[in-house]
């Protein structure tokens, strides 16, 4: 497991690949990205520049910045909708050359405005992901297992996963399949056949991002052999709500609908580091998120806070 650690902690940051033009992002035949919602709606964090993830230089810069602050892994959101890959250009470019920061996938297996989630082409799905699993850039554990997170347990079909994994065996790829451990969407349910469970910070506990000044983090009771813990940078999803693309509740748009505080994030990280679960074998802390700008959760440098969130690690 040749990843960089920060004081024996393996930090992983969720990575949203939205910030480039894709065919599926159109309104009245006009293309858009998440930047359009951040620019138009009230928000708490503003990027230094509204970058384009189709630009290799941007990915190079992000790789260097993550490495500087000892973030070992980017967790790229992966989308397989209408039986094709969606928004895959940034991870393709990121994987174009050797990286200091490893990457892995979190499969966001939900139907939505980008397309329909089907479970009828597991071999094609596995084949399209094969180039990533074969890459030295993909995060691989000491035993050769390659973690692969799945967002939602709702309506998930194990028979699909069985065929998916069987196909990858032809290439000696051994996936370590995990699910998000969260109340929202999953109601804390994780299938028995999963290899690990990962806390998902935005949905860990009711009220955790409702403006509290104190960290409400605690280890949840669990029975998993391997368990990843999670922290949330901050939360202000007014841009996402204004886009009307999700089921998030309406809120008072004149003020943040969550907690945006460097001190809160620092306290949260400290509390988790002082309470590493006994079954968190690799001392993993996933962070939401590297660049969820439309939900006010970004480790990246911002105009309001500079690099202060990164400096909490």
C-alpha positions as CSV (number, residue, x, y, z in Angstrom):
1,X,0.0,0.0,0.0
2,X,2.3,2.7,-1.3
3,X,0.3,5.7,-0.3
4,X,1.4,8.7,1.7
5,X,0.1,9.0,5.3
6,X,-0.2,12.0,7.5
7,X,0.9,11.1,11.1
8,X,-0.1,7.5,10.5
9,X,-3.5,8.6,9.2
10,X,-4.5,7.8,5.6
11,X,-6.6,10.7,4.4
12,X,-8.9,10.2,1.4
13,X,-10.9,13.0,-0.2
14,X,-14.1,12.6,-2.2
15,X,-13.7,14.1,-5.7
16,X,-16.5,15.5,-7.8
17,X,-15.7,15.4,-11.6
18,X,-18.6,17.8,-12.5
19,X,-16.5,20.8,-13.5
20,X,-16.3,20.4,-17.3
21,X,-18.8,20.4,-20.1
22,X,-20.5,17.0,-20.7
23,X,-23.3,16.1,-23.1
24,X,-25.8,15.3,-20.3
25,X,-25.6,18.7,-18.6
26,X,-27.9,20.9,-20.6
27,X,-30.9,23.2,-19.9
28,X,-32.8,24.4,-23.0
29,X,-30.0,23.0,-25.1
30,X,-27.4,25.2,-23.3
31,X,-24.5,23.4,-21.6
32,X,-23.7,24.1,-18.0
33,X,-21.5,22.9,-15.1
34,X,-21.8,23.1,-11.3
35,X,-19.8,26.4,-11.5
36,X,-22.9,28.1,-13.0
37,X,-24.8,27.3,-9.8
38,X,-22.0,28.4,-7.5
39,X,-21.7,31.7,-9.3
40,X,-25.4,32.5,-9.3
41,X,-26.4,31.4,-5.8
42,X,-25.4,32.6,-2.4
43,X,-22.4,30.6,-1.1
44,X,-19.8,30.5,1.7
45,X,-16.7,29.3,-0.2
46,X,-15.5,30.7,-3.5
47,X,-12.7,29.0,-5.5
48,X,-9.6,30.9,-6.4
49,X,-10.5,30.2,-10.0
50,X,-13.4,28.5,-11.8
51,X,-11.2,25.8,-13.3
52,X,-11.9,23.3,-16.1
53,X,-11.3,19.7,-15.3
54,X,-10.7,19.0,-19.0
55,X,-7.4,20.8,-18.5
56,X,-4.5,18.5,-17.5
57,X,-2.7,21.4,-15.8
58,X,-5.5,21.7,-13.3
59,X,-5.3,18.0,-12.4
60,X,-1.5,18.3,-12.1
61,X,-1.9,21.2,-9.7
62,X,-4.5,19.3,-7.6
63,X,-2.3,16.3,-7.4
64,X,0.6,18.4,-6.2
65,X,-1.6,20.2,-3.6
66,X,-3.1,17.0,-2.3
67,X,0.4,15.5,-2.0
68,X,1.7,18.6,-0.2
69,X,-0.9,18.2,2.5
70,X,-0.5,14.4,2.6
71,X,-3.8,13.4,1.2
72,X,-3.1,9.9,0.0
73,X,-6.2,9.1,-2.1
74,X,-8.8,10.9,-4.2
75,X,-12.2,9.0,-4.2
76,X,-13.5,9.9,-7.6
77,X,-17.3,9.6,-8.0
78,X,-18.0,7.1,-10.8
79,X,-21.3,7.2,-12.8
80,X,-22.6,4.3,-14.9
81,X,-25.9,5.5,-16.3
82,X,-27.9,4.4,-19.4
83,X,-25.3,1.7,-19.6
84,X,-22.4,4.0,-20.3
85,X,-19.8,6.0,-18.3
86,X,-20.7,9.6,-17.5
87,X,-18.3,12.4,-16.5
88,X,-15.2,10.1,-16.9
89,X,-12.9,12.6,-18.6
90,X,-11.2,14.0,-15.5
91,X,-10.3,10.5,-14.1
92,X,-9.1,9.5,-17.5
93,X,-6.9,12.5,-17.6
94,X,-5.8,12.0,-14.1
95,X,-4.8,8.5,-14.9
96,X,-2.9,9.5,-18.0
97,X,0.4,9.6,-16.1
98,X,1.9,8.5,-12.8
99,X,0.5,10.4,-9.9
100,X,1.6,11.2,-6.4
101,X,-2.0,10.9,-5.2
102,X,-3.6,7.5,-5.7
103,X,-7.3,7.3,-6.7
104,X,-10.2,4.9,-6.3
105,X,-13.9,4.9,-7.1
106,X,-17.1,5.5,-5.3
107,X,-19.9,4.3,-7.6
108,X,-22.9,6.7,-7.3
109,X,-25.4,4.1,-8.3
110,X,-28.5,6.4,-8.4
111,X,-30.8,7.4,-11.2
112,X,-31.1,11.1,-11.7
113,X,-30.9,14.0,-14.0
114,X,-27.9,12.6,-15.8
115,X,-29.5,9.3,-16.7
116,X,-31.1,6.0,-15.5
117,X,-29.3,3.4,-13.4
118,X,-29.7,0.0,-15.0
119,X,-28.4,-3.4,-13.7
120,X,-28.3,-5.4,-16.9
121,X,-24.8,-4.9,-18.4
122,X,-22.3,-6.0,-15.6
123,X,-19.6,-7.3,-17.9
124,X,-19.6,-4.2,-20.1
125,X,-19.5,-2.1,-17.0
126,X,-16.5,-4.1,-15.6
127,X,-14.7,-3.9,-18.9
128,X,-15.0,-0.1,-19.1
129,X,-13.5,0.2,-15.6
130,X,-10.7,-2.3,-16.3
131,X,-8.2,0.3,-17.5
132,X,-8.4,2.0,-14.1
133,X,-8.2,-1.1,-12.0
134,X,-5.1,-2.2,-14.0
135,X,-3.4,1.2,-13.4
136,X,-0.6,1.6,-10.8
137,X,-2.4,4.8,-9.9
138,X,-5.4,2.9,-8.5
139,X,-5.2,2.6,-4.7
140,X,-4.3,-1.0,-3.9
141,X,-4.0,-2.5,-0.4
142,X,-1.1,-4.8,0.8
143,X,-3.0,-8.0,0.0
144,X,-3.7,-6.8,-3.6
145,X,-7.3,-5.8,-3.0
146,X,-8.6,-2.7,-4.7
147,X,-11.3,-0.8,-2.8
148,X,-14.5,0.0,-4.7
149,X,-17.2,1.9,-2.8
150,X,-20.9,1.8,-3.7
151,X,-23.0,4.7,-2.5
152,X,-26.5,3.3,-2.1
153,X,-27.8,-0.1,-1.0
154,X,-31.3,0.7,-2.1
155,X,-32.5,-1.6,-4.9
156,X,-28.9,-2.8,-5.4
157,X,-28.7,-6.2,-7.1
158,X,-26.1,-8.6,-5.8
159,X,-26.4,-10.8,-8.9
160,X,-25.1,-7.8,-10.9
161,X,-22.1,-7.5,-8.7
162,X,-21.4,-11.2,-8.9
163,X,-21.1,-11.1,-12.7
164,X,-19.2,-7.8,-12.5
165,X,-16.6,-9.3,-10.1
166,X,-16.4,-12.6,-12.0
167,X,-15.5,-10.8,-15.2
168,X,-12.7,-8.9,-13.5
169,X,-11.3,-12.2,-12.2
170,X,-10.3,-12.9,-15.9
171,X,-7.7,-10.2,-15.4
172,X,-6.7,-11.2,-11.9
173,X,-8.4,-8.1,-10.5
174,X,-9.6,-8.5,-6.9
175,X,-12.0,-5.8,-5.8
176,X,-12.6,-5.0,-2.2
177,X,-16.3,-4.0,-2.3
178,X,-17.6,-1.6,0.3
179,X,-20.8,0.4,0.9
180,X,-21.5,3.7,2.6
181,X,-22.6,3.4,6.2
182,X,-25.2,6.1,6.5
183,X,-28.7,6.8,7.7
184,X,-29.7,8.8,4.7
185,X,-30.4,6.5,1.7
186,X,-29.2,3.3,3.4
187,X,-30.8,3.6,6.8
188,X,-27.6,2.1,8.2
189,X,-28.0,-1.1,6.2
190,X,-24.9,-2.6,4.6
191,X,-25.0,-6.0,2.9
192,X,-23.3,-8.9,4.6
193,X,-21.2,-9.7,1.5
194,X,-19.4,-6.3,1.6
195,X,-15.7,-6.3,2.5
196,X,-15.8,-3.0,4.3
197,X,-18.0,-0.1,5.3
198,X,-17.3,3.6,5.1
199,X,-18.9,6.3,7.1
200,X,-20.3,9.1,4.8
201,X,-19.9,12.4,6.6
202,X,-22.8,14.5,5.2
203,X,-25.3,11.9,6.4
204,X,-23.7,10.5,9.5
205,X,-26.0,12.0,12.0
206,X,-29.1,14.2,11.9
207,X,-28.1,17.8,12.7
208,X,-24.3,17.3,12.1
209,X,-24.2,20.1,9.6
210,X,-27.0,22.2,11.0
211,X,-24.8,24.9,12.4
212,X,-23.5,23.3,15.6
213,X,-20.3,24.8,16.9
214,X,-19.2,21.5,18.5
215,X,-18.2,18.4,16.7
216,X,-20.9,15.8,17.0
217,X,-18.8,13.0,15.7
218,X,-18.8,9.6,17.5
219,X,-18.0,6.1,16.3
220,X,-21.2,4.3,15.4
221,X,-21.8,0.8,16.6
222,X,-20.8,-1.6,13.9
223,X,-19.9,-5.2,13.2
224,X,-17.6,-4.8,10.2
225,X,-14.2,-6.4,9.8
226,X,-12.9,-3.2,8.2
227,X,-14.3,0.2,8.9
228,X,-13.4,3.6,7.4
229,X,-14.2,6.8,9.4
230,X,-15.2,10.1,7.9
231,X,-15.1,13.9,8.4
232,X,-16.9,16.7,6.7
233,X,-15.1,20.0,5.8
234,X,-18.1,22.2,6.0
235,X,-21.6,22.5,4.6
236,X,-23.6,25.1,2.7
237,X,-25.6,23.6,0.0
238,X,-27.5,26.7,-1.2
239,X,-26.0,26.5,-4.7
240,X,-27.1,22.8,-5.0
241,X,-30.6,23.6,-3.7
242,X,-30.9,26.6,-6.1
243,X,-30.1,24.2,-9.0
244,X,-33.2,22.2,-8.2
245,X,-31.4,19.0,-9.3
246,X,-31.6,17.2,-6.0
247,X,-34.1,16.4,-3.3
248,X,-32.5,18.7,-0.7
249,X,-35.0,20.7,1.2
250,X,-35.5,24.4,0.6
251,X,-33.8,26.7,3.0
252,X,-33.3,30.4,3.9
253,X,-31.1,31.5,1.1
254,X,-29.9,34.6,3.1
255,X,-27.6,32.5,5.4
256,X,-25.6,29.2,5.3
257,X,-27.8,26.1,5.9
258,X,-24.9,24.4,7.7
259,X,-21.7,24.9,9.6
260,X,-18.8,26.6,7.7
261,X,-16.0,26.8,10.3
262,X,-12.3,26.0,10.2
263,X,-12.3,25.5,13.9
264,X,-15.2,23.0,13.7
265,X,-13.4,21.0,11.0
266,X,-10.1,21.0,13.1
267,X,-12.0,19.8,16.1
268,X,-13.7,17.1,14.1
269,X,-10.4,15.8,12.7
270,X,-8.8,15.9,16.2
271,X,-11.7,14.0,17.7
272,X,-11.6,11.3,15.1
273,X,-7.9,10.9,15.3
274,X,-8.2,10.5,19.1
275,X,-11.0,7.9,18.6
276,X,-9.8,5.6,15.8
277,X,-12.1,2.6,15.7
278,X,-10.4,-0.7,16.5
279,X,-11.6,-2.1,13.2
280,X,-10.3,0.9,11.2
281,X,-7.2,-1.2,10.4
282,X,-5.5,1.3,8.1
283,X,-6.6,4.3,10.1
284,X,-8.5,5.7,7.1
285,X,-10.3,9.1,7.4
286,X,-12.3,10.0,4.3
287,X,-13.2,13.6,3.9
288,X,-16.2,15.2,2.3
289,X,-14.9,16.7,0.1
290,X,-12.0,17.8,-2.1
291,X,-14.2,20.0,-4.3
292,X,-17.9,19.9,-3.6
293,X,-18.2,23.6,-4.1
294,X,-21.9,23.6,-4.8
295,X,-22.4,22.0,-1.3
296,X,-19.9,24.3,0.4
297,X,-17.6,21.4,1.2
298,X,-14.1,21.9,-0.2
299,X,-10.6,21.3,1.0
300,X,-9.2,23.2,-1.9
301,X,-8.0,26.7,-1.4
302,X,-10.8,29.3,-1.3
303,X,-11.0,33.1,-1.4
304,X,-12.6,33.2,2.0
305,X,-10.3,30.7,3.9
306,X,-7.2,30.3,1.8
307,X,-5.6,26.9,2.7
308,X,-6.9,26.8,6.3
309,X,-9.0,23.7,5.9
310,X,-6.0,21.8,4.4
311,X,-3.9,23.0,7.3
312,X,-6.2,21.2,9.7
313,X,-4.9,17.8,8.5
